[in-house]
Amino acid sequence: MQEISEEDRFECRIINVISKGDWYGVTVEEISSGGRVYFGRTKPDLFNYKPGDILFIGVKPLTFPFEDRTMEVSLYDADDNRLDWTII
């Protein structure tokens, strides 16, 4: 099995965008695996995307596991700007 680096990015497609007032809720699907991740606090000033658009996710292990969660997943645009993050 190949080690995943914090600099690795995985292409994903936006599945759904929900306006939550001050934030967007964004569901993306990693293209090669079909795995989905929800990002619940994406700032509108950084987000001008719609379902079907391509973004990127990056992962890194948490320093200390939080309950059953062990990874931090970040959402990036094509310019490597971090748009949001979540813990899975």
N, C-alpha and C positions, 0 to 999 in steps of 0.2 A: 504494500500500500504506500502511496506517495504522500509525503508530509505536505500539509497546506501551510503556506507562508502568509503572514499578515498582509503582504503586498499583493497577493493573488486576488484577482477579480473574476467573478463568474457572471456571464451574461444572463440577464433575466428580462422577462416581458411583463409589463404592467397589466394586471388582470382587472383591477377595480380601483377607482378613486372616489372617496367619500369626503365631502366638505363637512368639517366638524366645527365651523365657526372660525376660531383662530388657527386651526390646524387642518391638515388633510390626513385621512386614513388611507393608506396605500397598500394594496395586496399585489405582490409580485410572484412570478413563477420562474424558477431557475430552469433554463431551457433544456439542458441535457438530462436532468434528473426528474423534472416535473414537480419538484418540491416547492411548496409555497410558504411565503413569509409575509406577515402583516406588520406594517410600520404605522403606529398610531399617532405620532406627533410630528408630521412633516410640515415644516414651515412654508406657508404659501409664497413668501417672497423668493424662495429658492426653487419653487416647483411649478413648472409650466409644461406638464406632461399629461398625456391622456392614455386610456387603455390601448394596448398594442405597441406603445413606445418601448424602446429598449433602454434599460439602465443596467447597473452592475451591483453585485453584492460582494462584500468581503467578510471574512470570518476570522475570529481569534479566540483562543480559549480564555475563560475568565481566570483571573489570578486565584480567586477563591470561589468555588462553586456556590451558587445561591439556590438552596433547596435542590431541586432536580435539574436545574439549568446550569449548563457548563460552557456555553459559547455566547460571545457577543457578535451579532450580525449587523453590518452597516450597509446602508444604501448609498450608492455613489452615482453621479452623472458621468458622462463621457470624458469630462475634464478632471475627473477624480476629486470633485467636490463632494464632501460628505453631506448628504441630505437628511439622514435620520439614522437611528440605530435601535436595536431591540435585543433582548436576551432570550435565548432558547435553550 
